[in-house]
Amino acid sequence: MDTAISVLEAGGKDKLLENVDLSSNEEAQHSLFLWLIDPGRLIIFFISLFLIYNGSQRAVKLDRDSKDNPMAEGVQDLTCYHVVLMPVIGSVMLLTMFYFFEYIQYVYIIMCVVVSVTAFINFIYPLLTWTQDKLQLRDDRLPLLTAVVLSITMATAWVLTGHWLCLDALGMALSVMMIQFVRVPSLKVATLLLLGLLVYDIFWVFYSTSIFNANVMVEVAIKKADNPVAMMGEKLNLPSLIKSRPPLSIPGKLIVPSFFQDKSFAMLGLGDIVLPGLLLCFAMRFDSESRSVNLHGSAHSGGGLTRYILHCRRWSYFTVAMIGYAIGLVTAGLIADLFRAAQPALLYLVPGVLIPLFVKAILQGDFRAMWAGPFTKPPLISLETDKRGYHRLGQYSSSILPS
């Protein structure tokens, strides 16, 4: 029977393993055709774009309401120190899961449930408050209580059934929460983060086999944890609990069943959403600050390609980076299917988001401002504009924007 493995997560960093198929060449060509028209992949594609946009919008709103919103205290700004440690910590986690998963699987599941419940509360709470306002309900505690009940119900349903819809709902909530609360204060930090994790991805996908006699990333990604309910049924000698509770896939991916192939799924790892999403969130925040200081002023005079690109300045940095992300995601899937081998998605996503952002920032005159970090604490620069509407680096000030 044909098997298909797609984007899988391991140790917090994700790979694209689009349709690793063991069929004949003719069947492989047929599989590629089905890949191109499978609605499941389109659903995954648009969900990933939505999650990045929604998380970035929430981050901008949180910045705007930071003085009055207690949730702003939960924002974590990454530093170069964090960025350097991430690949190291990820590697340690990956090897721990590879060698000791059977001993820590229940602890891992409990941690996932706790974090997922918190993320799902954050995910649906704005919708519930909006519904309360529309229905003109007076009890201010109702949205929070409803969010808590629904979140616990969703996590419980995932543990009891292992259903992909529950896994997706929790994964979407985790993605939005990470993009909303984890921030990169500068383009420098974002670039170091993505390039460091790109090297991490390439090593564990392409070179781990020669050292550990196994593709560690893939082995960890496809592991399934024993269902804790089945474990309790075994301890209590209740066969009905043991047989009816399936093993649980490791959280960290979105899954949509294939519309054309049985037991085949379109998958996307959360890391392939969150990591580029942090840069796109930075781009949206920079766009928001730029509008406040009238960055998008008159077009710069020039000729040829430069003039054409700058004529498109109405395209925000976020839009440009999102287009690059979409192209990178599609390219990663196609390359993996064509070569029938595991591919690190960041190999295509990182250039996809960095190159257009760098080109636009350099040509538009914002590169120094973005690289130095308008969102550092305290800010290293102030954003000012010249007569043409371009950013220039001002002297140090206690706030990003002029009062």
N, C-alpha and C positions, 0 to 999 in steps of 0.2 A: 504494500500500500504506500502511495506517495506521501511524503512528509514535507511540510513547509514551515520553516522557522523564519520569523521576521525580526524586527527591531526588539532586542532583548536587553534588559538591564542587569548589570552586575556591579556590586560595590559602589553604586551611586553614579556610574558612568555607563553610557549606552552604546550599543553597536547596531548596525543595520545588517541583518542577515536575511535578506529578502529572498524567500523561496529557495532554500537549499534543498534541491530536489534530487532524488535518486532514480529518476526515470530515464528512459531512452532519449536520444536526441530529438526524435520526432515528437515525443510527448513533452520534452522540454520546450520546444518551439510553441507547441499548443499552450503550455503553461504560461509562457511569456505573453502570448496573445490575451489570455484570460487575465493576466496581471494588468494589462493596459486598460481593460474595460471593466474590471471588477469594481463595483460601487463601494465595496468595503474599504478599499484603499483611498477612494475619494473622500469617504466619510472621515477616515483617520487624518487625511491631509487637511481638510477644512477645520476639523476639531483642533488640530495643533495651531493653526493660524488664529482661531478664535481665542484659545487659551492665552497665547502670547499677547494678543490685543487686550483682552479683558484684564489680565494681570497688570499690564502696563498702565491701562486707564485707572485702575485702582491705586497704583503707586502714585500717579500724578495727583489724583484726588487726595490721597493721604498727605502728600507734600503740601497741597494747598490748605488743608484743614489741620495741619500738624499741631497748631497751638490749642485747638479745641478738641482734638480727637485723641483719647488715651491710647488708642492702638498704635499711634506713632512711636510710642516707647519701645515697641517690639521690632522696629526696623534695625537691621544689621548691615552696616557698611563694611564691605570687604576691603582689605588692605593688601599690599604686596606680600606681606607676611602670610596672610591667609592663602593667597594664591599659590605661593611656593609650597605650602604644606599640603594643599589639596591632592595633588597626584600621589604624594607619599602616603597620606592617610587612606586614600582610595585603594592603593596597592595593598596596604596592610589589611583593610577590610576584605578585599577580594581574596587574598590568600587565606584569611580566617574562614571565610565562607567555603572556600574550596576544600580545606582540610578538616574543618570542625563543624560543618553545617548540621550534621545529625545531632550534635550535642547542644547547639544553641538555637535550633529552629523554633522552639516554642517561645523562647525569650524574644526572638526576632519577630515572631507573629504578634506577640503582645505589644511590642513597641510600635509595630506598624498600625495596629488597631488604635492605640492611643493617639498617635500622630494624625492618623486619617480622620478620626472623629473630630479632632480640633480643626483640621483643615476643612472638613465638610461644613462645620458650623460657620466658619469664616466665608465659605463659598456661597451658602444659600441665605445667610442672614440679610444681605442687602435686598434680595428679592422679597423676603418676608416682610421687611420694614416697608418696602414699596407697596406691597399688598395691603399692609395695615393702613397706610395713608389713604389708599384708594377706597378701602372699605370703611374708613373713618372709625377704626376701633380705638378705644380709649386706653386699654391696658398696655402700657409700654413694655411689660415683661413678656407679653405673648410671643413676639417674634423670636426672642432668645430661647424661651422654653420650647417652642416648636422646633427651632433649629437643633437643639440638643436632642430632642426625642427622635427626629428624623435621622440625625447623624448616627446615633447609637443603633437605630433600626437598620440603617444601611450597612454598618460594620458587622452587625450580627448576621445579617442576611449573607454577607460575603463569607463569613466563617462557616455558616451552616451549609451553604450551597456551593460556594466557590464559583458562582456564576460570573461570566465575563462582564455583564452589565454593572454589577456591583463593583467589580474591580476597576472598571472604567470610571465610574462615578467618583470613587475615592481617588483614583489617579488624577483626574481632572482637578479635583479640589487641591491636591498636593501641589500640582504644577502652578496653579494660580497663586497659592499662598507663598510659594518660593519666589516667584517673580515679584509679587507685591511687597514682600518684606525684606528680601535680600537685595542689596543695592551695590552697584559698581559706581564709585564716585568720579571716575575719570576714564577716558578712552585708554589710557595706559594700563590701568588695572584690568580693564575688560580684555584688552589684547593679550596681556600676560596670562590671564585666566584661560582664555580659549586656546592659546598656543600650547600652554602647559598640559592641558587636558587632551589636546589633540595628540601630543607625543605619547601621553599615557594610553590613549585609545589605540594608537598604531602599535605600540609595543605589545600590549596584552592580546590584541587580535592576531597580529602577524608573527610575533616572535616568542610568545610564551610556550608554544609547543616544543621548540628546540631546547628549552630549559627544564620544563616540568613534564615533558612527555604527554602533554594534553593542552588543548586550547582552554586555558583557565577561564577566560571570559565567557566562552560558550558553555562550558561545563557548569559554571555557577548560574548562568542565566537560565538554563533549562531545568535546574533543580526544582523539586516540589517538596513542600513541607507536609509532614503528616498532619492531618486535621486534628486539632486539640480536642474536639468533641469525640472523634473516634478513639482518641487515646483514653479519654474518660470512660467511654463505653467499654474499652478493653479492661480497664482497671476495675470497673464495676460489674464486669461479666454481662454486658448488655449487647448481644450480637446485632440487634437492630440498629443501634447507634454506629457500630463499626462499619456495617455494610452500606449505610445510606449517606455517609459523609465522605466526599471526595477529597483527595489531596489538594493543597492550596498552592497555586502558582505564586512565586515570589512577587510581591507588589513592586511596581516600578515601570509598568508599561500599560499602554492602551491597546485593547484587542477588539477587533471586529471580525466576525466569521466571514469567510469567503462566500460570495453569492453563487459561485460556480463549482467549487471544489470541496468535497466533504473532508472534514477534519483538517481544514486549512484555514489559517487566520491571517489577516493583515494586522501587523503590530507596529507600534512605535514606542520606543523607550522614552521615559519621562526626561531623562537627561538630554535627549535630543530636542526637547522642547524648552526645558528650563535654562540650560547653559546658553544657547543663542538668545533665549528670551531675556536674559539679564542685560545683554548688550542692546537689544531692541527697546527694552524698558528705559535704559540710559538715553537712547536716541529720542524717545518720546518725551522724556523729562527735559532734555535739552531743547527740543522744539518748543515746549511750553514756556521755558525761560526765555527763549529767543523771541517769541511773540511779545513777551512782556517788555523787551527792550528794543522792539521794532527791528529785528534782524532782517526780516524779509522786506527790504526796501527796494529801491530801484535797481534794475539789473545792471551788472557791471559791463562796461563796454569791452568788447574783444572780438575776436574773429574765429572762424572755423569751428572746430569741435568744442573748444572752450566756451565760446559764445552760446552754442546750442545747449550745452549742458547747463550753463548758468541760467539760460532762459527757462529751464525746468526747475528753477528754485522754488516754484510753488509746490513741488513735491517735497514733502518733509523728509528729514533724516529717517524717521521711522518707516515711512513708505518705501524709501529706497532700500533700506535694510530688510524690510519684510519681503520685497520682491526677490532680493538675493537669497533669503532663507527659503522661499518657495522653490526657486530654481535649484538650489542645493539639495533640497529634500527629494525632489523628483529625480535629479541626477543620481543621487545615492541609490535610490531604488532600482533605477534602470541598470546602473553599472553592476550592482550586486546580482541582479537577475541574469544579465548577459554573461558574467564570469562564473556564475554558480558557486560563489564563495563568500565567506564572511567578509563584510566590509565595515570599517569604522565610519559611522555616519558623519562624525565631526570632520573627517577628511574632506568632505564636500560642503558641509554646512559652515565651517569656519571661514573659508575663503568667500563663500557665498554672501556672508553678512559683513565681513571686514572690508573686502575690496571696494564695493560700491560706497560704503560709508567713508572710507579713506579718500577715495577719489572726489566725492562731493565736498568733503570738508576741506581738502587742499585747494580745490578750484574755487570754492566759495569763500576762502579766507578764514575758516573757523578751526582749522586743525590745531593750532597752538592752544586755543581756548579749551577745546575738547580734550586734548591730550593732557594738559596741566591739571584739569579737574575743577570745574565750577561747582561740584557738589562735595568737595572735600570738607572736612570739619576740623578746624575752621577753614573756610575757603581760601585757597592759595591765590585766587585772582578774583577780580570783579569783571563782569561782562559789560562792556560799553560798546557803543556804535559810532562809526565815523559818518561822514556826510553821505557816503554811498549806501549806508545801511549795513555795513559789515561789522562783525565783532572785532574788537581789538582788546588786548590785555591791559587792564587798568591796574592801578595800585591795589595793594591789599586792602580789603574792607571787611567789616564784620558781617556783611550780608552779601548774598549773591547779586541781588538786584538793587538798584538805587531806590531810595525811598521817595 
